[in-house]
């Protein structure tokens, strides 16, 4: 069946849509795993952020205090957490729009629990 739409039209449409919908090649997970295993977690996080098009500044802290959410972990029948939170990203109220110039170097706070380094590759 001929729809009358040529390959050039489709290619142009895809070229315009890809930056908007964020189609990307897979990230090199081996590089990330090596960085994490070497204890260079901040660099791994920055690589992920840049891969996602987020040119942010990561403020990384460690500790089991400061987590403000309990709804994202498994709980028992009375609502007590049965698993631990490994990381939490603080989303500031003044977060700039994705792709805006204000996003460059915008500080984002990430708290990693003390057990984050104990996570192993599955």
C-alpha positions, 0 to 999 in steps of 0.5 A: 500500500502506497501512502504517498509519504516518502522516506525523506518526509519520515526521516525529517519528522524523526530528526525533529522528534528525536530531540523532543522525545529523548531517544538515545543509545544505551548508556555504557553500564560497564563504565558506570559499574567500574566507577561505582566499584571504585567508589567514584559514585559522584562521577557515575551520577554525573555521567547519568545526569549528562546522559539524560541531558541534565547538566546539573551540579550534584551535591552528594552526601552520605548518611542514613539520616535526612530521608523524608520519604517512607512511601517508596519502600516496602512496608508491612501491614502496619506501614512500617518500612521493611526495606531501606532507602538507598538514595534520595534526590531532593527536588527543589521548588525552584527547579528550572525547566528541562533544557533551559540555560538555568539548568546548567550547573543547577545544584541538586542534592542527593543523599546516599545511605551508608549501605549504598556501597554494599549494593552489588551488580545483579 
